Amino acid sequence: MKKQFIYISLLATSFVMILPGCKKNILDTVPNDRISSEIYWKTESDARNAVNAIYTSLDAVNLFNLDGVSDIGHTNTVFTAEYTIENGSYDATHSRVQTEWNSGYRGIYLANAVLDNIDKVVSTNTALINQFKGEAKTLRAYFYMKLRGLYGDVPLVTSTIAPSDGKAVTRATATVVMDFIDKELTEAAALLPATYAAADKGRITKGAALALKARADLWAGKYADAATAAKQVMDLNIYSLLPEYGKLFTYAAENNAEVILDKQFLAGTYAHNAFSFIGPYSQKSSGSTYVPVKALVDQYPMKNGKAITDATSGFDPQKPYLNRDPRLRFTMYVDGDALPSGILFSPTPGGGGADEVAKTQYNTTTGFSLKKYCSAEDYAAPGNSGLNFILLRYAEVLLTYAEAKIEQNQIDASVLDAINKVRTRSDVGLPALPSGMSQAEMRAAVRLERTLELAWEGWRLFDIRRWKTAETVMPGKVYGMTYYKSGSPITVEVPSVVRSFNAAKHYLWPVPQNEKNLNPALGQNPGW
């Protein structure tokens, strides 16, 4: 499917502007910068290309933005727009608030256009047309799921509409939107194949539709439905954990059996800039745009499974990264780690390293830097990465199943097995959780596991919102690494940053002001 991106970007731009039929007049000419409906929707190829265009609206590098405004990350420079989201001073005019709204509805528009027009295609291959419908429905549900998670009540637009109609739409309740997502994904799963041939790797599968349904139901607190959907994915017997967590975000592991949904890229043709966006500054002046914080680092237990605050854990504050959960160093660079260029990551203040904290305005301010998606193969051209972005993987399905069962207090061997498969994969090797834990203990365990397993994959903000823990974990100062000077420990404190989270308003983003200006009927979220 990567090769198909040669055409998709152009098609996506053109497809948004499909025109009605032109009158046959000498002054009416066929535009050469877009596709006319008079000549489109004729062939299976038309349908395929139109569906491919929807995929361009899937998330990728922007997922770092969302984790960067959660409790596990920090917006590294004051001139980055998300800085004001972190400190709570943003409003409805914020660019990120507008961008995520635009991206979601762009994808929805493209999906609606496919579903409105695909039956015009003359084809005897009913299975293929149904597959395309299933892909479009699943992708539309993906965009609505994210919009619902960010904004709550949102307009539910299920067919292409004229610009004038767009100025009069109202918002559907979050419950109505969720019911629509559930229906869409159930219908899509019935239309989609379980697997594809190699040439179509990356397309939406039955498993992707069911896994997204499990995620959506979990976010909505529909725990029985979430557990059922997750179990359906598990029972497909198609997906499995990659034995080595440390290889998940590498070229060598692309399209492995853990990946359920990703956005496919191709260097030189359809690329992204993740490396230059979040890599350490020493790596060809990469941006360090968002960086991990102490609050995340301290949650990784010792290799023996004990918290670093446990006096019997073996934690050595002077060697803080020794014998820790290996996912810590698979997720981020810490002091002493080898970087793609061959030098060591040296962030210690006063140490003289190229990545020394605050040495330049782009250096990490916490002493940590992101490693996921910083592939050594991209070092030569950090802004031209073809590494696929994983949007949903089997580990999340296992943890969704476990959490949904725990919330129903249906804790059995299958719950422990799901969590322990994630904890005990070969290069993580944490001890299995024991049986006999209480519901509260199991809830804490699965939430911690989600935090560590899925860190910096874009979904943390949605977790702390649905758990209603954001008001506790977000406010306060931002801290980074601890180092020793003259034998005394010093913890990096990011200067002039105090995070704020107002529970009365910040559990939802505001409706973008530009949208309200165009359509006052949209109203606004509480507190905004």
Salt bridges, closest charged atoms under 4 A:
ASP33 OD2 - ARG34 NH2 2.86
ASP59 OD1 - LYS146 NZ 2.54
ASP71 OD2 - ARG460 NH2 2.83
GLU82 OE2 - ARG96 NE 2.87
GLU86 OE2 - HIS74 ND1 2.71
GLU86 OE2 - ARG499 NE 3.73
GLU100 OE2 - ARG96 NH1 2.98
GLU100 OE1 - LYS146 NZ 2.56
ASP119 OD1 - LYS133 NZ 2.90
GLU135 OE1 - ARG203 NE 3.01
ASP182 OD1 - LYS213 NZ 3.32
ASP182 OD2 - LYS222 NZ 2.42
GLU184 OE2 - LYS137 NZ 3.04
GLU184 OE1 - ARG140 NH2 2.77
GLU187 OE1 - LYS137 NZ 2.88
GLU187 OE2 - LYS183 NZ 2.76
ASP200 OD1 - ARG48 NH1 3.48
ASP200 OD1 - ARG203 NH1 3.96
ASP217 OD2 - LYS213 NZ 2.95
ASP225 OD2 - LYS222 NZ 3.80
ASP235 OD1 - LYS231 NZ 2.79
GLU244 OE1 - LYS247 NZ 3.11
GLU254 OE1 - LYS2 NZ 2.95
GLU258 OE2 - ARG393 NH1 2.77
GLU258 OE1 - ARG425 NH1 2.84
ASP298 OD2 - LYS294 NZ 2.96
ASP325 OD2 - ARG327 NH2 2.79
ASP337 OD1 - ARG329 NH2 2.48
GLU396 OE1 - ARG215 NH2 2.79
GLU403 OE2 - ARG466 NH1 2.82
GLU407 OE2 - ARG443 NE 2.79
ASP417 OD2 - LYS421 NZ 3.42
GLU449 OE2 - ARG327 NH1 2.69
GLU449 OE1 - ARG423 NH1 3.31
GLU453 OE1 - ARG327 NH1 2.87
GLU453 OE2 - ARG393 NH1 2.69
GLU453 OE2 - ARG425 NH2 2.85
GLU457 OE2 - LYS372 NZ 2.76
GLU457 OE2 - ARG393 NH2 2.68
ASP463 OD2 - ARG450 NE 3.07
ASP463 OD1 - ARG466 NE 2.95
GLU493 OE2 - LYS477 NZ 3.46
